[in-house]
Amino acid sequence: MNATAVIDIEKIRTQFPVLHQKVNGKPLIYFDNAATNQKPQQVIDALVSYYQGYNANIHRGIHTLAEKATKAYEETRHSMQKFINAKHIEEIIFTRGVTESINLVASSYGRAFLKEGDEVIISGLEHHSNIVPWQIICEEKKAKLKVIPITEIGEIDLEPYRKLLSSKTKVVAVNHASNSLGTINPIKEIIKLAHEVGAVVLIDGAQAAAHLEIDVQDLDCDFYCISSHKMYGPTGTGILYGKKHLLEKMPPYMGGGEMIKEVTFAKTTYNDLPYKFEAGTPNIADVIALNEAVNFISTLGKEQIAEHESELLDYAAEKLAAIPGVKLIGTAKEKVAVQSFIVEGIHPFDIGQMLDARGIAVRTGHHCTQPLMDRFGIEGTVRASFSVYNTKTEIDELVEGVKRIVNFMKP
Ligand SMILES: Cc1ncc(COP(=O)(O)O)c(C=O)c1O
């Protein structure tokens, strides 16, 4: 395995136990990082240490274990605040991940502030998680959902976006980076334009958190959503960032324990932020372990990670494009390390299965972006997505695998 950037890939790989196994008799090559990336030992250790040493419910207990668990849980909130440069600690809400964060905003903000005739704008690049919650609330409130078109290389077309914006636009919801094509969107510009017409902006940061610097104050976004499991952390948790003044005026999303101040049968008063949006026992262990994922990323440095991944992406794109019959889908100028492709005459699913037989894990299908696949007139793609622990040698294996499949399937 060869290292490409200044970071020591061999050393990094030793921190990921899952990578050191054979799949179908071949060393595992994991290129499904956009779906979920692997977890370093320090994240796994944090989970074990919580369950072995101080498993307790948080906030309500006054005993030692409960206090220790509460402190560790709240430490992650502080880390996430720093990670995205949020101004106030109350702006960090723990959720199950991006899907729940978007549903929270669509339900709570949408229900309180959208009305008949209002418009919500999303882009043609969105994951179903950033489409369906808006469809649901638009239907309920008789608001209209509008979609920014995508160019042939997979970029958001800003000209039509400008034309879609009007005083009717109340929400703009787009991703920071596309999970299917890797496109990094010009979100600062998108946010600025939306604010000019008085709309609030939600950014789906699922594919950005592990790769791109996020500064919510500089971006000036109103909401930003992150999933822990796409940034080396455990599944089942993530955050919603929201500007304090907006979160304060939004009604609760779920009712239950922890989100209340006082309950009587006549009336309930709600807790302060962020607890107003954290009903019930949260995912304590996973939130605590997320702190270690932040530490892992911070120790390496996002710039270094991005540099390595971008080298891998360029290398893979060039080699894959050179294979006869292969067509790259998504060739935007600015991309995270995701490369989708199709092969003439061969179904993506068959390619995925044949690569799996060689120990190579890729994702095939529509990647929860069916409207985007429709835009390109395809059913789905093969998607290879790269992470900090991947190498060019692994990409050579992928390219060799695709070449063999192409030759084998030739009519
Ligand atoms: C761009 C994007 N948005 C939203 C999601 C949903 O994230 P989660 O399933 O972690 O809630 C994903 C997951 O693949 C994604 O890639």
The ligand as an SDF file (V2000), in Angstrom:
LIG
                    3D

 16 16  0  0  0  0  0  0  0  0999 V2000
  -26.2890   13.7470    1.3560 C   0  0  0  0  0  0  0  0  0  0  0  0
  -26.9790   12.8940    2.3800 C   0  0  0  0  0  0  0  0  0  0  0  0
  -28.0080   13.3740    3.0640 N   0  0  0  0  0  0  0  0  0  0  0  0
  -28.6480   12.6760    3.9970 C   0  0  0  0  0  0  0  0  0  0  0  0
  -28.2670   11.3890    4.2930 C   0  0  0  0  0  0  0  0  0  0  0  0
  -28.9970   10.6510    5.3760 C   0  0  0  0  0  0  0  0  0  0  0  0
  -28.1390   10.4520    6.4390 O   0  0  0  0  0  0  0  0  0  0  0  0
  -28.5340    9.4970    7.6570 P   0  0  0  0  0  0  0  0  0  0  0  0
  -29.0370    8.2400    7.0400 O   0  0  0  0  0  0  0  0  0  0  0  0
  -27.2750    9.3490    8.4020 O   0  0  0  0  0  0  0  0  0  0  0  0
  -29.5730   10.1840    8.4340 O   0  0  0  0  0  0  0  0  0  0  0  0
  -27.2160   10.8110    3.6000 C   0  0  0  0  0  0  0  0  0  0  0  0
  -26.8240    9.4140    3.8270 C   0  0  0  0  0  0  0  0  0  0  0  0
  -26.3770    8.7320    2.9300 O   0  0  0  0  0  0  0  0  0  0  0  0
  -26.5340   11.5900    2.6340 C   0  0  0  0  0  0  0  0  0  0  0  0
  -25.4950   11.1010    1.9680 O   0  0  0  0  0  0  0  0  0  0  0  0
  1  2  1  0
  2  3  1  0
  2 15  2  0
  3  4  2  0
  4  5  1  0
  5  6  1  0
  5 12  2  0
  6  7  1  0
  7  8  1  0
  8  9  2  0
  8 10  1  0
  8 11  1  0
 12 13  1  0
 12 15  1  0
 13 14  2  0
 15 16  1  0
M  END
$$$$
